Every structure is written in C-alpha cells, then in structure tokens.
Amino acid sequence: MRLNPALLSALYTTAALLGQVRADEEAEDVSSTSVAESSTSSSIEKPTFTPSNIKAPFFEQFTDDWDSRWAPSHAKKEDSKTTEEWAYVGSWSVEEPSVFKAIEGDKGLVVKNPAAHHAISAKFDKAIDSKGKTLVVQYEVKLQNGLECGGAYMKLLKDNKALHADEFSNASPYVIMFGPDKCGATNKVHFIFKHKNPKTGEYEEKHLKSAPMARIVKTTSLYTLIVNPDQTFVINIDGEEMKKGSLLEDFTPAVNPEKEIDDPKDTKPEDWVDEARIPDPDATKPEDWDEDAPYEIIDEEATKPDDWLEDEPAMIPDPEAEKPEDWDDEEDGDWIPPSVPNPKCEEASGCGKWEKPTKRNPDYKGKWTADYIDNPAYKGVWAPKKIANPDYFEDKTPANFEPMGAIGFEIWTMQSDILFDNIYIGHSIEDAEKLKAETWDVKHKIETAEEEASKPQFDDTPKSPMDLKFMDDPVHYIREKLDLFITIAKGDPVQAIKFMPEVAGAIGTVVALVLTIVIGVLTRSSASPPPQVKKAAENIKKSAADAKDQIVDAAASGSDKVQSEVNKRTTRSSGPAE
C-alpha cells in the first residue's frame, strides 16, 4: 500500500510540532522554578545607619540620646464640646521599623497604642525666627499599619516662657501645623498657621484651601513645606510638588479683611422691585382653549386583532410545578402552583378581555398661563451700600511668623506604629534636599523592592482545562481538552461525550476526515480498487455518521437533564412563602 507523500509529510510535521511544544513547556517550567528559587534565596542588600552631618536649627534622627530632647506629655486634653477629660495615655518608643526596614540601625519615633491620645514634644535649643528668611519644614512619616482614622501631623509651638513639655496639649499655642490627616472621607495634608490681628491682638487659624491628599502607604513618605519671604509656599510629597500658592490668597479666612463691607444698617426700600420678568398683564386666554381636555383619549378607531384570544388567561398555573415533598397542607395551607405566562399568548397578539387602547389627545393644551415679559418697574438686584470696614488692616508679610520654640506631635489615631523620622526645621532648601538624598531616596528604593517582594505571587496559569482560552495558546488548548476528554472517557465514554460534546464532535470530524483522505489515496493509487476496499470505505462512512449522531444525542440528553434539574429547583423555590 502506497501513501501520498503530502499526507505523510503533514502527519510527520504535526507529530514534531506537538513534541516541540511539550519540550518547550518543560523547559519553561524548569526555567521558572530556577528563577523563583533564585529570587527567594537572594536578599535585598541594606546599608547601615550613619548619622548625617547636616546642621540646622532643629534636626532630629532619633539617635540613642533622643530622650534627652523629647518628653511625653502628662496633661489633660481640653475639649469644649464635652465635659469628659481625655488623658494622653498613648505611649511612644524609638525603634527600627517593623515593616519594610530599609536601613539597619535606623530608628524613628513610633506611636505605640491604637485608639489613644498621644502627645510628645521637644524644645529647640534656640527659638527659630523666620522673619525675612525661607522656612523649610521636612519630616518622614511611615504608616506601618496604614491609616484609616487619625493624624500624623506636627505642630511648631509658639516660643514662650510657659512652654513645658509635660504640659503640652491641644491647647498649647502653636504657630504652624503641618502634615497628613485622614478619617473617613477626610484625607488631606494640613497647612494651618496662626495669624495675629494687629488691631485686636487676637489669633486666628488660617487653613489652606484645596489641600493636597495625604499619601496612605506603608512605605516611608516624605512631607516638605517651604515658605518663602515673598509670601509664597510649596508643599512637596516624596520630592514631588503637590501644591503651591500664596499666604495672601490661598487661605481661609483670608489674612487681610475686605476694605469695604456691607452697611449693616442699610435696608431694602419697600417699593423696590427686584422681579426682572412678570406675566403679561394684557394677555388673555383664547376662547377655544380647553383646560379640562384630558391628555389621552380612547382610540375609537382601534379594532381587536383577529388572533386575540379572549378566552385564554394571560397567566396559568405552571403545569410542570410539583408540590414539595415537605409541604404540609395543615400547617402551610393549600398548595398553589406558581403562575407562568400562558404560552398560547406568546403566539397571539394578546389574551383576556380586549379593550381599546388610548392615544394622545390632539386637543390637549393643559392649563393656560400668560407669557412672561420684561418688568418695566424692575430696578435690579438690591444690595446694601458699602462702607469702609472699621476692622480693616493690611498685613503684607504674614510669612514673618512669630518665633517658634518647640516641636510637638499631638494626635489621636486608630492605628498604631506610625513612625516619624529625619525631622528638619531650618532655612536651607539645599540642605533639605541633601537630607532627602541621604535618607528618603535610599529608603524608598529598598522599601519599594521589599514591598514588591512581599506581595503574594498569584499563579495566572489556568487551574482547569475548562478555564483555558483557545486564542491564548491554540495547541495547548487542544491538547489539554483532548487529555481531559480521554481521561473521562476511560471511566464513562457516554459521560465524556455529554460533558465535552465539542471535543467528541471534533474527534469524530477529524477521524472521518483522515479516513476519507486515506481511502481517497488508496483509491487513487489503483485504477480499480478491490471490492474489499470499497466495502471498508462504506463501513467507515457509516461508522462516522453513527458516531456523529451519538454525539448529538448525548449532548441533547445532557442538555435535557440540566433543564429538568433547573425546572425542579425553580418549582421548589417559587412556591408561596410560609
């Protein structure tokens, strides 16, 4: 028997392709395993903490002598909204990070208690005066447990003789409050400064409008505030500019009051007309205007469709519904099967009593109203006259803050382990940038790598052949589907056909096609094929046809079985409630 060379070549190529695919996948598995083992065995190299030599009016890296500068508060928190007293019971610690540690031996000030009030402060060796100078405030915040509700802001306290660390509280006078705060929908970076009214001597908080959002991450965030002598400011987060503006224009209440205000004694005259348009007093309703005409009327020209079934109800009891086995007529009452749409009505225009439909009334006009015209007596919108503001003043240099004598953290938070570090308060933008390069830049790179390495590695590989997609890898798709079909068929061939009719159909088609090609080759190789060949060909065609019919029947019976189960469950679940 001679085979067609083209057919032989095709069969060889197919076998070689499947073999190569299998070999490639095995190689990929080995490679993936090697890479995973390599990545887990190697650790991220971390530097050792070395104190910076940067000089500033106040610079804190929480070295071993930190407690000689910082003292927790033992005061009571004042709250005018309640008679309850809140003590600052939250404890503080200086320790290395417990989450994504980047630098060996690098410690920070840590909030230790959740849902507690915390207060701690440190006095400056010398009061910081920013008059005529650039003020730079920069510090790191690490939300090791995230932040759902709480603050992580600092306060620069007013320099005065009554400034005592153990009495520091929310009532302690401050000059600037800066830093992140989040609770519920509130998420902002505060920048508040207290401004003294030169006329009254009273202090008033000035809040930044449209404050930037805080960065809620477990890696270290760097917050920087720069206030320039020209009354402008910049807020950076992680070295990126997030907000810039002017102390004179971007705060509320405004630093300087209005020059003129409304005269509180001025009142609107009784004859003042402020209605710009009025109904036309000369307009009259047309005689043929019928306000009582309905919006819709019955369509008298409508006729009942010929196929309308008046004797058929729109809903009928479900003929396939069965009374549940656990139904008790005495306790549950008479069982009534659920109603379903009458299938006869689906083939007709409708069922039940036919009534003429309604249509829009062409004579409908609704309630008549006069057209509006410009009011000839209109005088415009009334406003009280302006007078000079007796409280007016002009402060052109609000950036000349009052001297600051200490720094404090006075916060309440639901999350513990908030870490503060590398606090810089001074006048040099260059030194703040240098500190960022020495500390935060190093931390950020390592912490980001640590965070990425700690993420759970999700396997995107489909867990089942049923999850595969043909377009992702056609060869792999076909092989996996075929393997599953063969595995099921070994135990129950009929169940395999029911479960995967598409595979069974494909197999039948391929077998029939290959046999047809082989028979065609054999037929062409002989001018007059022997009778046994003709008979074999006829048997093959008949077998292929029978196999196709069996596949279709099996798929249909499987579908009927599923539908039957659905109907049964629907009947049980749609019965009357107890």
Secondary structure by P-SEA (a helix, b strand, c coil): ccccaaaaaaaaaaaaaaaaaaaaaaaaaaaaaaaaaaaaacccccccbbbbcccccccccccccccccbbbbcbbbbbccccccccccbbbbbcccccccccccccccccccccbbbbbbccccbbbbcccbbbbbbbbbbcccccccccccccccccccccccccccccccccccbbbbbccccccbbbbbbbbcccccbbbbbbbcccccccccccbbbbbbbbcccccbbbbccccccccccccccccccccccccccccccccccccccccccccccccccccccccccccccccccccccccccccccccccccccccccccccccccccccccccaaaaacccccbbbbbbccccccccbbbbbbcccccccccccccccccccccccccccccccccbbbbbbcccccccccccccccccaaaaaaaaaacaaaaaaaaaaaaaaacccccccccccccccccccaaaaaaaaaaaaaaaaaacaaaaaaacaaaaaaaaaaaaaaaaaaaaaaaaacccccaaaaaaaaaaaaaaaaaaaaaaaaaaaaaaaaaaaaaaaaaaaacccc
